[in-house]
């Protein structure tokens, strides 16, 4: 898994993991989100568009990142999950914890949610 990070505006961060987010790679995502939380980022979006698989380790990394960001006053939104990731989020009811948006732009601006 590769992780790209963009800073569209001050206080905004877009994290784009690519590939599988599983037991072998989830720790990298978790560490990246914790690192971003330490910088004081206010709005973080994890763009799941290029994630073709996420397991419980990956979901745990997202929850850990959410907790770290909240601790520092930040927000974590998700955008563009593929079918498998959206199913995993719904089955674990994490779609009720994470705001999930149709695009990165909407997630940054807190626009239209992807309805369950």
Order of alpha helices (4+ residues) and beta strands (2+ residues): beta-beta-alpha-beta-beta-alpha-beta-alpha-beta-alpha
